[in-house]
Amino acid sequence: MDHSNQTKTDIENALAEFIKLKTNKSEEEVVNLSKKFLSQLDEKLSNKTSTKEIFKHLQEVEHDQPIYLNGINFVSLCEHHLLPFFGTVDIALYPQKKIAGISRFDDLVRHFSDSLTLQETLTKNIATEIDEILNPRGVFVRTNANHSCSGLLNIGDSFTDVVTTFATGIYEIDHTLRNEAFLNFK
């Protein structure tokens, strides 16, 4: 057995032992559960397409008005607790010369959310990557998420929505445009 397979087996065994200590599941249930959990975690954290690949087909455009994308769903993992947080990303984009297909933005959100991260980092990474690749007049990203760690680890089962924003370009200085984006976000 090579080193990586041995390490994987050791991790599965350690997780199975922990689950066995905390539950009354059978040995078979515990082993299957630990393998399934680690397999799904591995898949979530390994699914990476480069952002250059995501945006390889850009179109030249002469559109001198903002474009709004609302409600791009995501699920990510909190780097502090290894628990999911989930919600939606809204994007305002004021193009300059290049645009991308709508599904590319879904793919970009998935790219950055398939990792251990913080909501603030996720929001910033999405905005700055769009800004870098499309070179628009500005980008404004709002992320609205519910954090499992808050509800599971805190007394009172608080599942409060958390909203983060990040702006580049014209959205950093033009508060009228920023307010327009908020009005267009659902």
N, C-alpha and C positions, 0 to 999 in steps of 0.2 A: 504494500500500500504506500503510495507516494505521500509526501509531507502534507500537501493541501487536502487530500482525502482524509488523512489521519486527523488533521486539525478540524475539519468539518465534523468528523465522527466525535471528536472530543467535545466540540461545542454542542452537538445534538445531545450527547450524553449528559453534559452539565445542565442544559436546559430541561431535559427530561427529569433529572434528579430534583431540580428546583420545583418543577410542577408537581412531582410526586409528593414533596414535602408540604406543599400548600393546598393540595386537593385530595380527594378520595377516589381519583380516577384509577382504572386498572393499568397495569404495566403496559399493555398493548396500546391503550388509549393515550397514555403519556408519551410513549415513543412516537406514535403516529402524529400526535399534536405538535411535538417539538420539531419533527422533520417538516411538517407542513408549514409551520410558522417560519422556520428558517429559510425554506424554499421560497415562500412568498416575499419575505424580506429581501432575500438575495435578488429576486426578480425586480422588485421595486427600485432597488438601489443600483442595479446594473443596466437598466434600460436607458442607454445614453446614445442619442444621435447628436452629432455636432451641430452647433447653431449655424455654421457655414453650410452644412448639408440641408438644414431646415429651410434656409433662405437662399438656396442656390438659383431659384428661378424668380427673378425680380422683374417688374415691369416699369417702364418709364411712364410717367403720368404728368398731366397738366391739370391738377386738381388743387385749387387754391382755398380749400375749406377743410375744417377738421373732419376726421372719420372716427366714429365711436364703435367700439366692440364691447358688448355687455354680456356679463354672466358666463365667462369661461370657467367651467367647473374644474376643481383640482382637489387632490388629496396629497398631503405631504406628511413628513415625519419630523416632529420637533427634535432639534438636536440637543435640547436640555433633558428631555424625558423619554425619548424614543417612542412617543405616543403620537397618533395621528392628529393633524389639524386639517380642516377642510373648509371649502367655501368657494367663492367666485372671485375672478379677476376681471376688472373693467379697464379698458385701454382707450385713451384718446390720443390720436395721432394726427399731427398737422404735417402732411407730406410736403416734400420739397420737389423731388424728381422721381423717387422710387416708391413703389408699393409692393406688397406681397399678397398672395391669396389669403383669404380669411382663415382657412384651416392651418396655415403656417403659424398663426398666433396661438391657436390651440396647442400645436406641437411645441411651441416655445414654452408655454406655460407648463406643459407636461415635462419638458426637458428639465426645467429648474425645480419643479415640485417633486420629481422622482429622486429625492436626496434627503439627507438629514440637513435641516436648515431652520432658520427663524423666519417668521412672517415678514419682518422688516427687510431681511436679506433677499427673500424671494421677490418682494415688490421692487426693490432696487435693481436686482439682477435682470428682471424682465424689462424694466424701463431702459436701463443703460445698454442692454444688448440691442433692443430695437433702435435706440438712438445711434449706436455705433454702426449697425449694418445698413439701416435705411437712410441715415443722415437726414432726418426730417427737420422741420422748423422747431418741433418740440414733441415731447411725449409726456403723457400724464397717466400714471397707473394707480388704480385704487384696488386694494385687496381687502375683502371682507371675509373673515374666517371665524370658525368655532374651534376651540382648542379642547381636545379630549383630556389633556393633562389638567386643565382647570376644573373640569367637571368631575374627574375621577380622583384627583388628589386633594381637592379642597373641601372643607366642610361646607355643607349647604348645596352641594352639587351645582355649582355655578357654571353655566354654559353661556357666558357672555360673548357676544360678537365683538371681535377686535377688528378695527379698520386701520390700515396703514396706506400711506400714499407716497409717491415719489414722482418728481417732475424734472424734466430737462428742457433746455432751450427756452422757447417763448412761454411755455407754461410756468417756468420759474419766475418770470417777471410780470406777466400779464394776468392779473387776478380776474379780469373779466372773462378771459378764455378759460381759466381754471374753473370759475363758477359755472360757465356754460357746460363744461365737461360734467360737473356734478349734476346739473339739471338733466343731462342726457343719459347719465348712468341710471339704470333702473334701481 
